[in-house]
Structure formats: C-alpha cells, structure tokens
Amino acid sequence: MSDWRLGAVRMWEKHRLEVRGLARGELPRWLAPGAPAAPAEVPVFVFHEAVADRFEAVLRFLRTNGYDTLTADELLDVRSRSAAPERAVALTFDDALRSVHTVAHPLLASFGFRAILFVVPSLVAEEGAAAAGHDRPGFCSWSELEEMRRAGTMDIQSHSLSHHRVPVSPRVLDFVHPGLDLWVGNFDLPLSALDEGTERRWRPGAPIFASAPRLSGRRAFVEHPELPRALVEHARLAGPDFFSSPSWRRELRDVLRRWPADRRGTYESEDDTRAAMRREIEGARTALEGRLQGVTVRHLAYPWHVGGALADELAAEAGMRSAFYGPSLPGAAPGGIRRIRRLPESYVARLPGRGRAGFVEFLRERAGRAAWHPEATA
C-alpha cells in the first residue's frame, strides 16, 4: 500500500464518525441554515494544535457573543440537570501538544476562558532529560501542565495512558520507511511485539499491520517477534540505499510471503484485551493524579474518538464519570457513565452569534478551501 493510501485509511478512520453522524442526523440542529437562536445543549469542541490567529479568533467570537466555557465537571453537571445555559461551550484539547502551553494557555488567560485538556501521561515530556531514550519536543512537560493547572486555564483529564494502536489482523498494510508520516509521537504506528511497554520504536522495514485503537475493544493480533526482526534485518543488510529502490516494497513482501503462516502470530485472549484496556484507563488516572497537585481525573477522552461498550464499562469501573467521543456516538451507554459528543473545532464557526459563518462558508472551511474570520463578518 502506498503512502497516500495508508494516509487515506487513517483520514477515513478519523472522519468517518463525522460522516456517520451527518448520515444519521445526529449532529446538532444549530449547524443548519435557519437554525435556532441558541443550542439546545452545551456544544463541545475538540482541538489538537493551537494556531495563534485561529484560536484567538475563536475566543474573540465567543467573548463578543457572551459565551462562557465549562470544565468537565461543570459540563457533566449541566447535562445531568438537562438545562443548558443559553450560551456556554466546552473547549477540549487532545494530546497536550506543546502549542497548548505556548499558544492556547496565554490566550485563554487573556480572555478569561478555560479548556479541558486530555493528557497522555506516557507522552508527557520530562524536564532536562530525554524521555524513553529520546526527547519529545511535541508535547507539554509536567511543569507546563502544572503551570496551566494552577492558572486555571486547563482542566486536566485523561486521554488514556499511551494513546496506542494494536494490530488486529495479520494483514500488512505497509512497512516502516523513511518519509512515512505517522504524526507526532508515532501515534499511528501500531504497537509491535518488539516494543517494550508502550514505546513505539521506529524500525525501518518493520510491518505495519491493520490496526485499531487499543480502547476499541478489539482483540490484538500479536505478531511473532521473529517476523518484524526478519524484515528489519533484510532492509538493514540491503544497505543505506535500500528504500531508494523502486522495488523495496516488493522485496519486503517477498520476505513476508515466504514466512510460514503458522509463525505469523496469534490473537490475544479476551481476558488479555480487558486487562490491557484496564491498564490504559486506570494507569492514566494514577499517573496524572500522582504527578499533578490537586488533579482529580474523572473524565476520559478516547483516542481517535473510538470507544464502545467495553471501554465504557471499564471506565465506569475505574471511577470515570464521562467518556468523550467524537461527532457520532455508539449505541446505548452502560450505566454509570455519560457519553459526550464532541465536534471538530471548525464547527465553532456555526455557533449562533454576531460573526457566525454562513452555511456555504462553513462548508468551504470544513473542506479546507476557506478560512473563517468572524471579525470580517461581524
């Protein structure tokens, strides 16, 4: 599978929930033309990177139109009362990328707003030392998280312990190679049998199996460790120009084809799946509460917005009050936990108020063909 096809698989996985929500009519009525003057419930938006001019425009629009921002506990309390304030929103950030501290934090402070920050503890940077063998320039440090917590700009909650994917099939989509873009932290690289703990190592030539988020509840396919070793060794012995050859994928697939089927790997047990998911949920809470003063973790955002009945059940057992998803929610939630729908950040443009984007303008912005500038239409 070529780079663009692998990227297309990931893009579809990320956006299919939005497409499904649109198809099912699950998305809020205030998005449509002629929408009501105010949302029927508190809208929740999800950000990742904070881009200065873009995020400042969002906050200025919210302040101009009298919106308030809620913490996770406040949001859940409002939802439980079934009576939303007329103009309130929840702004959430996933992953705790460095721009949350350098861009979002000072802007939130200057506007007097708050956001909910869903943190992956195993990816938080350590001060003055390389984390797990290499530095992590893309993520906030513990001291930066503590600074934001003290300032009250960020309500810190869980985004799972490690945000990792697991192989769920013996099908190989591609191989690790130079130029492969797997985003910050190698988020899209499934955990390998050669990895220790949850650290996703970069091994040129290693297979990239069809995968799913760990908290999806799907049983992991655990490849035989000799398989990735053989592929990585083949690439290494071929020399530094191996990946410049147009035939490199064919060579690696030949190695894969000759590999004995009974030594490809095996599936973990259902008990192993539950135990691994429980570690992701409980381990994140323990780490965050242990490293950050005064933090109480009772809310969980699922990586890639993918959870389900099993994840919700385990989250409720671990004391979580709510589970944050994406634009589309699965079926009925188990007792003890509240499912929260989140919309992409660009949906802020359709909130009722002065400077609201027209529906066509909104669609163009969603397609990446235009940028929303609320001041220009105010």
WOTAUR-V5369 format. One record per backbone hydrogen bond with DSSP energy under -1.0 kcal/mol. CO is the residue of the C=O (numbers start at 1). NH is the residue of the N-H. Records with the same first field share a line. If there is no record, write none. Layout:
CO=NH, NH
//
This chain:
2=6
3=7
4=8
5=9
6=10
7=11
8=12
9=13
10=14
11=15
12=16
15=19
16=20
17=21
18=22
19=23
20=24
21=26
28=31
29=32
32=35
43=90
44=343
45=92
46=345
47=94
51=55
52=56
53=57
54=58
55=59
56=60
57=61
58=62
59=63
60=64
61=65
62=67
63=66
68=89
71=75
72=76
73=77
74=78
75=79
76=80
77=81
78=83
87=68
89=70
90=45
91=116
92=47
93=118
96=140
97=100
98=101, 102
99=103, 104
100=105
103=107
104=108
105=109
106=110
107=111
108=112, 113
115=155
116=93
117=157
118=95
119=159
120=123
121=124
125=142
131=134
136=139
138=98
140=125
141=145
142=146
143=147
144=148
145=149
146=150
147=151
148=153, 154
153=115
155=117
157=119
158=301
161=122
164=214
165=191
166=212
167=221
171=210
174=208
176=205
177=180
182=188
183=186
186=189
192=195
196=199
199=201
203=206
206=176
208=173, 174
210=168
212=166
213=216
214=217
220=268
222=266
224=227
225=229
226=230
227=231
228=232
229=233
230=234
231=235
232=236
233=237
234=238
236=239
239=242
241=244
242=245
245=248
247=251
248=252
249=253
250=254
251=255
252=256
253=257
254=258
260=263
261=264
264=224
266=222
269=273
270=274
271=275
272=276
273=277
274=278
275=279
276=280
277=281
278=282
279=283
281=285
282=286
283=287
284=288
285=289
286=290
287=291
288=292
292=295
298=321, 322
299=158
300=324
302=305
303=306
308=312
309=313
310=314
311=315
312=316
313=317
314=318
315=320
316=319
321=338
322=300
323=340
324=302
326=342
338=323
340=325
343=46
344=347
345=348
346=349
347=350
348=351
349=357
353=356
358=362
359=363
360=364
361=365
362=366
363=367
364=369
365=368
373=376
//
